[in-house]
Amino acid sequence: MLSIDGENESSSQSEELVQLFDDVSDEGRSSQSNENENILPKPDDIVRVSTDEHEANTTTTYPDLKAQRDIIAELLEGQKSSEGDIVYIIPKLWYEKFCDPNIIKSEQLGPINTSTICTDYENFILVDYNQCPYMSITEPIFKKLYEWYGLAPGSEPVSTFLVHDEESDSLITEYNRCVFRFHYLTENGAPSREHHRTPNIFTSSRLATMKEIVSKTLQKFFALHSELDNKQASFRIWYVKDVQRNDNNGVLDTQYYLTPLQFMSLPVLTRVTPQMLTYQLKNLNIASGDLVIETEQHNKNYHWLSNYFIYNDLVPSLEITGLVNLGNTCYMNSALQCITHIPVFREYFLYSGYEKELNTDNPLGYQGHVAEAFSELIRCLFGDKLVQFSAYAPNHFKATIGHFNSMFSGYLQQDSQEFLAFLLDSLHEDLNRIDKKPYVEKPSLPSTADLNDFRIVKKLADDTWKAHLLRNDSVITDLFVGLYKSTLECPECQNISITFDPYNDLTLPLPVKSMWHSHIKIFPLNAPPCILEVELPKSSSYEELKNYVATCAEIDPANLFGCEIFNNQFYTNYESPESNSKFLPLQELIAENDNVVFYELSINPNDIVVPVLNTKFEKESTRPTYFGIPFFLTLHENEVANPTLIRYKLQQMYFHLSGGFIPFPFTELDEYPNVVDLPLINEKYPGFDMTKYNDIVKYSVSKGSSSDNLFTIKIHDEGNKNHSTNNESQVCIPRGRINYHKALNMSTVLTPIVRDIYEYTSLEPKQDDVIMDDNSSNNEDSDHCNNTEETNNDEVEQSKNECTMLDTEQAEPEENHTDVTSDKDITPEENLEKEEKELPTIIDKNTIIICEWNEDGIQAAFTEDKVINWENMAILNNKELEEQRKKDLEEKNKEITLNDCLNLFSKPEILSLNDSWYCPTCKEHRQATKQIQLWNAPDVLLIHLKRFENQQSFSDKIDDVVQFPITDFDISEHLVYKDDPRGNVYDLIAVDNHYGGLGGGHYTAYAKNSTDGKWYYFDDSRVTETVAENSITGAAYLLFYLRRSCPESLKNSRLGEIVKQSRIEYDLAIKEIHEKQRVIYETNKTDDEEEEDLEDVTDEEIDADTTTKRSSSNGKEKEGVDLTRNDGSSGTRRSSDYSNESLEVGKMEIDDPITDETNAGRKKLRLIKKVYSTPSASLSPTTSTTSSDDTEDKTLEKDSV
């Protein structure tokens, strides 16, 4: 691409052009050079206003601001303007500040910043005027301002011309320049790696001559095509009228390369002849348009491509063109091969019948872009071609789809069915015959309707279809949409509801038992733990799992509480709403290797359920570690202050968890103790009423009993900060790590008497009269602690010492109290009674119990030699599973048919609790029985075999083979309405295959060729002949069936008439192209005559005065700029020996990188549309001289076709 400063490059390029364009370029550069010297001061002479005191003493001094304004006023007063004068564009705000009398110092203005008003200096592209207003000033004024203030860094002069406006009969600034796009006419269109290239754009003044336009076009053309031998080439340039006046401008909007067929399809073609070169654009009535360049090499025996159809005919398509894999686009290629091999659907787009129904105003559509891109794709695959090619690269189609759906914009693998669903929906909305969709209520039956009367049900179906057509009516509706019937029955009142809904692809489940398997642990309330093997369908819910476990274990499901255990701690509470157990299926909720435990909990309204964790100290460890399986302890509200009962219940739980092997005292006692059985307590606290402690004494251990202290009970309470709570069951589990150091020995929170009862076995008979003797000393109390059993841990010892200290403090006199009402006269007995008046609550709903085990206790209870314990659970036999496995083994070799899938689709099912239906009769949500049946079938029956169980699981795919018919598929037995006059017999026409898992793999397609009746296998760009039976594999994913009577039944339909008429119009268009070709050929001269004329023109003298006063914007005739990215000649172009076969799923060639240009397709399309389809005042030039299409200059019409 030539640049502003590239004079040497421009010169070298021009020397290689034909002589005609050498002359034009040299004259342009000469005049530009002279004008540049006169317009602006030389760089060495430019002195900006100095803001530095030191610089001000060494630089040239300019007039002050007031004097500058006087100079500008004189220039304004004496200026005389004429058409062609150069004017400069500057920010209006800057000039207003210059004229503002309140500003007295020039330093307040700063340099002129044109970057705020211009986005493209070369092509004079200005910003929106409302965003940053601008104005024009004459050349003398700009020279002065430039001399005084200069330009800001990054700014350039922005210039244009004064032109005569006939409407106002005055001179106006030419803000809107003429915009041109140039294209390259080639025999085969775009090279495979440059199909996405869009037209190149440049602008020019309407005062420029056609000679200058041609010169600029060829300079840009050669910059892009350095491979051409300029010295051995001849050129022809064709002008196409402004695309705004053309009805068929899609090709010109999007493509740089044009084929002869596309070229001949353009409505008005005018060859640029030597006679036109001296005319200005305004005289030729050209405001903008397209230029098409064709070349002919002198050393090659080629004809001009504009005469192509004189020597060549169109080649009919063989319908076996492959699609190039653009990078993981096999999902798109396979779906496109299937859907484009539907004959009537293909012809609708191939012969442009869709254009009559294009709906660009539908807010739900895509302004017709998807339909147009799809039509172009079909024409490239199935249209008559200039030459046959084996594969086509759908770059433009993919860019269009990716522009409107980001899912398909990149190069990741996608699901073919999802892509096809989006494509059909997009085509439907782009081609919807309904301009304004009315509000339509869905028809329904009254509650008194007789549902056994088929006529009533059929009327409802007909009404539903008519209501659907009021909002949705397109070729997709004609071919792909049918109705299914949905029946819901309430299990309570037997109320039945019937509705109808449309479908365009039929998703069928496969009758393959895809099971979720796990081993569930069960902790019964009064029995050892056991383990149950479970197999349920992967779609089952958590409630179904709970009911299944309850049935096998013979436990009330209301008493089961499910959790996941991880690292010997509670991890997930399945009863909590946070686990999403009410919504997720088992395969997503619970992994097969998760440690799932169900606890039997009998919870009364006033009960508290406390989680219990197990810890142990390992050798040489300073911190305890978790072991075993946590569980729950249920306490009534009147039991939360009874430590002996809490310990007793824990011992009972461990008795079951250990399989009954722990020798706890109370597991063997026949009767409970009372106060009489605790003589040491009576001796220590004589005279106290111990009846209030009966419940605590009941679960204590008498002195004569022997019991090892296997574990110590600690309690931990941090509020509800670390708890996951299920409000319904009032069960909380710890969440996250627990700060073990905050756990307290339970004995430390007890009152003295309760503590002694709780730790009765540690009391010794020496402690007579400890409390009642006022002279008892601390030594006696110390003896109490020193005689404690050595097996107690440090925290127990600490709590006993605290107890002793408390007792001692109570015995000391209150010497420091002077108040006569002080408690110094209170006796120790009264003080103790005061403390024991209310027993403290030990456990609440936020408490966690931690049982700290010693090594001896673990060895005694949970070693591997025990037959049953929590590590070696009993196996609970599952007879139901055993019987089911026998049945599955018998049916293992039974093949699956398409009829089996259809039967399963219509099988009644009971809705889950989460999907319950609101019964209008009961006014309640019910788990109704639901049945979906096919009411009728569309002409094109698209069947989606549901092979993927879970979209989040990449490997969860069913690969079983489904036997489906190739021909004579009668679907009547699966339809409710069987009397369709079109018949219900279908034939297979295409199959979309998927190999591998959802996260990867490869898509291919089988399709029937309507031309020769053979089947072909499409693997991206490779196409091979095959037989239909090869499509019956475990990879078959989408099946395409066509109603056998479809071609005949559509003849008299609206769609049939559209296809028929468009075919006639297509044949006429081809005939007109040949006629147009003959006219062009007659007006074109032979090759020899054309060369002689070019030689005569190159010797012709061109008067340089026509460009003396004029130059392009910015005082230079700059080369045009491509407003879109164009890397056509960059190093990113792929090698010429690139093979389509080398591009497989997930693979690309080393020399085939993904470039920005690859992903910029829709950006280019959007930019082109912005410039030409919806022009703005600043971007799309318009001429001040207007004329109708019928009044163009005769010079331009002379060679127009």
LINVEN-V679139 format. One record per run of one state. SS is the DSSP state (H for helix, E for strand, - for the rest). FROM is the first residue (numbers start at 0). LEN is the number of residues. If there is no record, write none. Layout:
ss=(SS SS)
from=(FROM FROM)
len=(LEN LEN)
This chain:
ss=(- H - H - H - H - H - E H - H - E - H - E - E - E H - E - E - E - E - E - E H - H E - H - H - E - H - E - H - E - E - H - E - E - H - H - H - H - E - E - H - H - H - H - H - E - E - E - E - E - H - H E - E - H - H - E - E - E - E - H - H - H - H - H - E - E - E - H - E H - H - H - H - H - H - H - E - H - E - H - E H - E - E - E - E - E - E - E - E - E - H E - E - E - E - E - H - E - H - H - H - H - H - H - H - H - H - H - E -)
from=(0 6 15 18 39 42 45 52 56 64 78 85 91 99 105 108 111 112 113 116 117 120 124 126 133 138 149 150 151 158 165 169 173 177 185 199 204 208 209 224 229 232 240 242 245 249 254 256 258 259 264 268 271 273 276 279 280 287 297 304 311 314 315 321 323 329 340 342 350 352 357 368 382 384 385 390 392 394 404 405 408 415 430 453 469 474 480 481 489 495 503 505 509 514 523 529 537 541 553 556 559 566 568 573 576 579 585 589 595 600 606 616 624 626 630 636 642 657 664 667 674 677 678 684 690 698 710 717 722 726 730 734 739 742 743 745 749 751 758 759 762 777 786 793 811 822 825 827 835 846 853 854 862 873 876 878 890 895 897 905 908 910 916 919 923 926 928 934 939 946 947 948 956 957 961 963 968 970 971 974 975 984 995 1001 1008 1014 1019 1021 1026 1027 1031 1035 1043 1045 1049 1053 1083 1086 1098 1103 1107 1112 1115 1139 1142 1155 1159 1160 1173 1188 1191 1193 1197 1199 1200)
len=(6 9 3 21 3 3 7 4 8 14 7 6 8 6 3 3 1 1 3 1 3 4 2 7 5 11 1 1 7 7 4 4 4 8 14 5 4 1 15 5 3 8 2 3 4 5 2 2 1 5 4 3 2 3 3 1 7 10 7 7 3 1 6 2 6 11 2 8 2 5 11 14 2 1 5 2 2 10 1 3 7 15 23 16 5 6 1 8 6 8 2 4 5 9 6 8 4 12 3 3 7 2 5 3 3 6 4 6 5 6 10 8 2 4 6 6 15 7 3 7 3 1 6 6 8 12 7 5 4 4 4 5 3 1 2 4 2 7 1 3 15 9 7 18 11 3 2 8 11 7 1 8 11 3 2 12 5 2 8 3 2 6 3 4 3 2 6 5 7 1 1 8 1 4 2 5 2 1 3 1 9 11 6 7 6 5 2 5 1 4 4 8 2 4 4 30 3 12 5 4 5 3 24 3 13 4 1 13 15 3 2 4 2 1 1)
